[in-house]
Amino acid sequence: MADQLVLVDIAEPIARVTLNDPPMNPVSTRSLDALHAALDKVEQNRKVRVVILTGAGERAFCAGADLRQESQMQSPAEGKAFRAYGRRTLQRLETFPRPIIAAIHGYCIGGGTAIAWSCDYRLAADNAVFRAGDAYLGLVPSWGMGLTRLPRFVGRNKALDILLLGENFGAQEAYAMDLVSKVVPRAELTKAADAVAERIASASPGAILATRKAIAHNLRHSWDSMVAYEEELCEEVFEHADAKEGMRAFFEKRKPRFQDL
């Protein structure tokens, strides 16, 4: 429906979640509420193995926080609560039980970059435009991306280039920094996202989840902690029925029949 801020379309094993406030799909408390409700719906469907996250319309994937809402906040507590909500949202995207593919087109700015870059696989149309220009609004990135994750993703120097200059940069520049996984023509974005989703959906959901848990843990903990966690995950995965099914399918030269989560 047109009045829904986030749309969900499930065609098992793929779910498509669309930010639906065109033309710019800004982020507000209401849209974050709707996004979490959409993720709840997807999570409840055990047949879903992968999610595609995109934006409605042609102008933007997401142009960041709704500045109208931020300008109307009456107290520091309101601003703090909104920032905390943004951080929880990135955390949920990063640790969601199913992998999330961002299908990015048009403008991807501020909080939009935080959402997109938190996804597991980031597919960009050739018309994608990125910007993290918070300083030029008298602000700093506040959702756990620009100041926290971004330096780990691209290194100290590139993070400063992006944040201090606050300039637009395109899909190819984002690809060169590993901020996006692949660049495709705009007309092929949906087809390319579907192909990636179908590929990931054919793998063991349990093994995919364990892999993503390990990478998320690795960003936050020490080497020794990661070594111990790797072994914990290995014990879990290698004892799962999917490990036995995968080996049988390999030797029998057929597609494996992996269990849903």
C-alpha positions as CSV (number, residue, x, y, z in Angstrom):
1,M,0.0,0.0,0.0
2,A,1.1,3.5,-0.8
3,D,0.9,4.7,2.9
4,Q,3.3,2.0,4.1
5,L,6.7,3.3,4.8
6,V,8.3,-0.1,4.3
7,L,7.0,-2.8,2.0
8,V,7.6,-6.5,2.3
9,D,7.3,-8.9,-0.6
10,I,8.1,-12.6,0.2
11,A,8.6,-15.1,-2.6
12,E,10.3,-17.9,-0.7
13,P,13.2,-18.3,-0.3
14,I,13.7,-14.5,-1.0
15,A,12.2,-11.6,0.8
16,R,12.3,-8.1,-0.7
17,V,12.1,-5.2,1.8
18,T,11.6,-1.7,0.3
19,L,12.0,1.7,1.9
20,N,8.9,3.3,0.7
21,D,8.9,7.1,1.2
22,P,9.9,8.3,-2.3
23,P,11.4,10.3,-3.8
24,M,14.2,10.3,-1.1
25,N,13.1,7.6,1.3
26,P,14.3,9.5,4.4
27,V,14.8,7.8,7.8
28,S,12.5,8.8,10.7
29,T,11.4,7.1,13.9
30,R,8.2,6.0,12.0
31,S,10.2,4.6,9.1
32,L,12.6,2.8,11.5
33,D,9.5,1.4,13.3
34,A,8.2,0.1,9.9
35,L,11.6,-1.4,9.0
36,H,11.8,-3.3,12.2
37,A,8.2,-4.5,11.8
38,A,9.1,-5.7,8.3
39,L,12.2,-7.5,9.6
40,D,10.0,-9.1,12.3
41,K,7.7,-10.5,9.5
42,V,10.6,-11.8,7.5
43,E,12.2,-13.4,10.6
44,Q,9.0,-15.3,11.4
45,N,9.1,-17.0,8.0
46,R,11.5,-20.0,8.3
47,K,11.4,-20.5,4.5
48,V,13.1,-17.2,3.9
49,R,16.8,-17.6,3.4
50,V,17.9,-14.2,2.1
51,V,16.7,-10.6,2.1
52,I,17.0,-7.9,-0.6
53,L,16.8,-4.3,0.9
54,T,16.2,-1.5,-1.6
55,G,14.5,1.9,-1.9
56,A,11.3,2.9,-3.8
57,G,11.4,5.3,-6.7
58,E,14.3,6.3,-8.9
59,R,15.9,9.2,-7.0
60,A,17.3,7.5,-3.9
61,F,18.0,4.3,-2.0
62,C,17.8,6.4,1.2
63,A,18.8,10.1,1.6
64,G,19.5,9.8,5.3
65,A,17.8,11.0,8.5
66,D,14.6,13.1,8.1
67,L,16.0,16.5,9.0
68,R,12.5,17.8,9.6
69,Q,12.1,15.3,12.5
70,E,15.6,16.1,13.9
71,S,15.0,19.9,13.8
72,Q,11.8,19.5,15.8
73,M,13.3,17.5,18.6
74,Q,12.6,19.4,21.8
75,S,15.3,18.0,24.1
76,P,18.7,16.3,24.1
77,A,17.0,13.2,25.4
78,E,15.0,12.9,22.2
79,G,18.1,13.2,20.1
80,K,19.9,10.6,22.1
81,A,17.0,8.2,21.8
82,F,16.9,8.6,18.0
83,R,20.7,8.0,17.8
84,A,20.3,4.9,19.9
85,Y,17.5,3.7,17.7
86,G,19.8,4.1,14.6
87,R,22.5,2.1,16.3
88,R,20.2,-0.7,17.2
89,T,18.9,-0.7,13.6
90,L,22.5,-1.2,12.2
91,Q,23.1,-3.8,14.8
92,R,20.0,-5.7,13.8
93,L,20.8,-5.5,10.1
94,E,24.3,-6.8,10.7
95,T,23.2,-9.7,12.9
96,F,19.9,-10.5,11.3
97,P,19.4,-14.3,11.0
98,R,19.2,-14.1,7.2
99,P,21.9,-12.3,5.1
100,I,20.8,-9.0,3.6
101,I,21.7,-7.7,0.2
102,A,21.5,-3.9,-0.3
103,A,20.4,-3.0,-3.8
104,I,21.5,0.6,-4.0
105,H,20.5,3.2,-6.6
106,G,20.5,7.0,-6.8
107,Y,21.3,8.9,-3.6
108,C,22.6,7.1,-0.6
109,I,23.4,9.7,2.0
110,G,24.2,10.0,5.7
111,G,22.0,7.5,7.5
112,G,21.3,5.8,4.2
113,T,25.0,4.9,3.9
114,A,24.9,3.5,7.4
115,I,22.0,1.2,6.5
116,A,23.5,0.2,3.1
117,W,27.0,-0.4,4.3
118,S,25.8,-2.5,7.2
119,C,24.3,-5.0,4.8
120,D,26.1,-8.3,4.0
121,Y,26.4,-7.8,0.2
122,R,26.1,-4.3,-1.3
123,L,25.1,-4.1,-4.9
124,A,25.2,-0.6,-6.4
125,A,23.7,0.7,-9.6
126,D,26.0,2.8,-11.7
127,N,23.9,5.9,-10.9
128,A,24.5,5.5,-7.1
129,V,25.8,8.6,-5.3
130,F,27.2,8.4,-1.8
131,R,27.8,11.2,0.7
132,A,28.6,11.4,4.4
133,G,28.6,15.2,4.9
134,D,27.4,15.5,8.5
135,A,30.1,18.0,9.4
136,Y,28.5,20.4,6.8
137,L,25.3,20.4,8.8
138,G,27.2,20.9,12.1
139,L,26.9,17.3,13.0
140,V,28.8,14.1,13.2
141,P,27.8,10.5,12.1
142,S,25.9,9.1,15.1
143,W,24.6,5.6,14.2
144,G,27.8,3.6,14.6
145,M,28.9,3.8,11.0
146,G,31.0,6.8,10.1
147,L,33.0,7.0,13.4
148,T,32.9,3.3,14.3
149,R,32.6,0.9,11.4
150,L,33.8,3.0,8.5
151,P,37.5,3.3,9.7
152,R,37.5,-0.5,10.0
153,F,36.0,-1.0,6.6
154,V,38.2,1.4,4.6
155,G,41.0,2.5,6.9
156,R,41.8,5.7,8.8
157,N,42.8,7.8,5.8
158,K,39.9,7.0,3.5
159,A,37.4,7.4,6.4
160,L,38.8,10.9,7.0
161,D,38.7,11.7,3.2
162,I,35.0,10.7,3.2
163,L,34.0,12.5,6.4
164,L,36.1,15.6,6.3
165,L,35.4,16.5,2.7
166,G,31.7,15.4,2.8
167,E,31.6,15.3,-1.0
168,N,29.6,13.1,-3.3
169,F,31.3,10.0,-4.7
170,G,30.0,7.5,-7.2
171,A,29.5,3.8,-7.3
172,Q,32.9,3.0,-8.9
173,E,34.7,5.0,-6.2
174,A,32.7,3.1,-3.5
175,Y,33.7,-0.2,-5.2
176,A,37.3,0.8,-5.2
177,M,37.1,1.3,-1.4
178,D,35.2,-2.0,-0.9
179,L,32.1,-0.2,0.3
180,V,30.1,-1.9,-2.4
181,S,30.5,-5.5,-3.6
182,K,29.7,-4.9,-7.3
183,V,28.5,-2.2,-9.7
184,V,25.9,-2.9,-12.4
185,P,23.9,-0.8,-14.8
186,R,20.8,0.7,-13.2
187,A,18.5,-1.3,-15.5
188,E,20.0,-4.5,-14.3
189,L,20.0,-3.9,-10.5
190,T,16.9,-5.9,-9.7
191,K,18.0,-8.8,-11.9
192,A,21.5,-8.8,-10.4
193,A,20.2,-8.6,-6.8
194,D,17.9,-11.6,-7.5
195,A,20.8,-13.6,-8.9
196,V,23.0,-12.9,-5.8
197,A,20.0,-13.8,-3.6
198,E,19.4,-17.0,-5.4
199,R,23.0,-18.0,-5.1
200,I,23.2,-17.3,-1.4
201,A,19.8,-19.1,-0.8
202,S,21.3,-22.3,-2.3
203,A,23.8,-22.5,0.5
204,S,23.3,-23.9,4.0
205,P,21.4,-21.3,6.0
206,G,23.1,-22.5,9.2
207,A,26.6,-22.2,7.7
208,I,25.8,-18.8,6.2
209,L,24.5,-17.6,9.6
210,A,27.6,-18.9,11.4
211,T,29.9,-17.2,8.9
212,R,28.1,-13.9,9.4
213,K,28.2,-14.3,13.2
214,A,32.0,-14.9,13.0
215,I,32.6,-11.8,10.9
216,A,30.4,-9.6,13.2
217,H,32.3,-11.0,16.3
218,N,35.6,-10.3,14.6
219,L,34.9,-6.6,14.2
220,R,34.3,-6.3,17.9
221,H,36.7,-8.6,19.7
222,S,40.3,-9.6,20.1
223,W,42.2,-12.3,18.1
224,D,42.1,-14.8,21.0
225,S,38.4,-14.2,21.4
226,M,37.8,-14.8,17.7
227,V,39.9,-18.0,17.7
228,A,37.8,-19.4,20.5
229,Y,34.5,-18.3,18.9
230,E,35.6,-19.9,15.6
231,E,35.9,-23.2,17.3
232,E,32.6,-22.8,19.0
233,L,30.9,-22.2,15.6
234,C,32.8,-25.0,14.0
235,E,31.6,-27.5,16.6
236,E,28.0,-26.3,16.0
237,V,28.1,-26.3,12.2
238,F,30.1,-29.6,11.7
239,E,27.6,-31.5,13.9
240,H,24.6,-30.1,12.0
241,A,22.7,-32.2,9.5
242,D,23.6,-29.8,6.7
243,A,27.3,-30.7,7.0
244,K,26.5,-34.4,6.3
245,E,23.9,-33.5,3.6
246,G,26.4,-31.3,1.9
247,M,29.0,-34.0,1.7
248,R,26.5,-36.6,0.5
249,A,25.3,-34.3,-2.2
250,F,28.8,-33.6,-3.3
251,F,29.7,-37.3,-3.8
252,E,26.3,-38.1,-5.3
253,K,26.7,-35.2,-7.7
254,R,23.3,-33.5,-6.9
255,K,22.1,-30.3,-5.3
256,P,22.1,-30.5,-1.5
257,R,18.8,-30.2,0.4
258,F,19.7,-28.0,3.3
259,Q,17.4,-27.4,6.3
260,D,15.7,-24.0,6.9
261,L,16.6,-22.1,10.0
